[in-house]
């Protein structure tokens, strides 16, 4: 029996950043008629050995086994597909893309190939191509919640917040125990400034994943946007406790602390204006000026009198005859 690996990429956004991938295996799938040779000439033995190595996270060994299987039977799409997921696990995106494209060529209705390639485009932030492949995967298999989840991450990348929320609503309804769905939906709510719903989703993500420093940092950031610094500060402190090497959280913590201190600072008492000095009258008719004027007039009168005082003109003794 052949096992097809179905890989779901773990993707979480903040400022549109991506986390490292984590992978989970697998679904059972019967071999096609091309893969039933007991002697192993069609590559089934190497394929199964590759799956065991993949599940043990021994990706280079898995790639080697899948490559031998492909050499023996290059028309078997599962061989290319699982090697593509192994390349994806090692972040060898170009090689993974080539393998998933080959699967689509061999099996155009294989939804996993589109899902795998969508994850590559998502990691590379080529959101339009990621969206197209996720949509194709959903078209081929409408109940493929992994594809709906990838489409939700892609809609976040495209800043189509309402569409992302709708995708994660569906993903949460189907799988309420995946904290990534709450985390990604919280981002969309925060971008729409629907803060209460964003906080509720971060609460759910933290409840399911209590040791994730990023969740506390993101919830703290949301509280800070709400200017609820009393709640932002303990979240930033918890994030630093879980991840002391985070370069961004210390600055956010300091900002929240300074804003809280400013918020709680007592309002300074206004200093009353000084009483203005009385305006000095500019009129000339002040008592002092009047007295001075009289004095001056008296002096002038005395001077005039002295200047006009003189001898009386003598009267002529001659008579006019």
C-alpha angles and dihedrals in degrees: 000000000000124000121213115208115228109195125196115197117222107226127172126176132212114157081352095298124151129223126220115280123260121192138208128191144236172012129181116243128175118241118255118244089264091066104052103093109133093208090061092238090135093058100253094128092052090045093054091046088053091053091053090050090047093052088050088052090242091139101168090053090046091052091050092052094046089049091055089049090051091050089055096043115012093173095066106101095199091064092056093041097054092044087052090056090048090053088048090053088055091046091243090144102171092054091045090050091052092052095048091048089052090052090052089051092051097037112020093182096055104120092190092063091056090045092051093049091046088058090054092051090046092053089048090047092237088142100173092057092042090053093049093052093044090051090050092050090051091047090054093044114016094187092056098121091179088063091048089052092050089049089052092053089048092051088052088052089051090047090240091143100172092051091048091052091052091052094049091045087060093043092051092047089056098037113018092171098068107100092195091071092056092045094051094044089050089058091054092048091048092051088052088049090240088140101168092058091044091054091048090054093047088050090054092047091050092047090056096038107026096166096057107112093195093062092057091045092051094047089047090051089052091051089050090053086053088050088238093136094163088068097035094059098060090046091054090046092052091048090054091047090056094040113019091175096063104125097201105045097067090058092047090049092051091048092051091047093050092047091049091050090050091047093051097042112117115255108253116243109247114245110235117237116259115261106261116243114253113266112250111234112246095203117120093220099087121135091250093051091048092053091046089049093052091049091051091048090051092051092049091050091052093050092050091050092052092049094050097045113103146130120306112253108256119247116239114249092207117095120223109244 
